[in-house]
């Protein structure tokens, strides 16, 4: 069964919500904002709130296709400018869909559903197709360490992990 937006709204009616503190309330009570960001895949099977047993507001979770750190950079820079982040956890996972296509295959598919006047834009896009989970993760870590926009302390606080969908284990990957 496909979950629809209407179905989600119905589910929301049954939620027993505990209000979360506003930013002002959090500051007034001496609470610090989250200083750790998890960048991970938007695959609905990859849920760091579950496999890290997180509570609401404990960390920032940024999701995109493949857990691509390059696509998360803008948001990380904003957060770092506002709250001075301490750590970034890049979490990729087994059986990722980005292993099943190339950027060129995706460009071809997009051109079939897009007007030709937009094809030049599609040609310039990078979609983050992955050739291997560990290889891609190491590439992300190297990219972070070489990025001139990130503070050195934040680069040093960046680590990479692979979440195994079958076992539920999270393993650290080093470069």
Buried (B, 14 or more C-beta within 10 A) or exposed (E): EEEEEEEEEEEEEEEEEEEEEEEEEBEEEEEEBBBBBBBBBEBEEBBBEEBBEBEEEEBBBBBBBBBBBBBBBEBBBEBBEEEEBBBBBBBBBBEBEBBEBEEEEBBEEBBEEEEEEEEEEBEEEEBBBBEEBEEBBBBBBEBBEEBEEBBEEBBEBBBBBBBBBEEEEBEEBEE
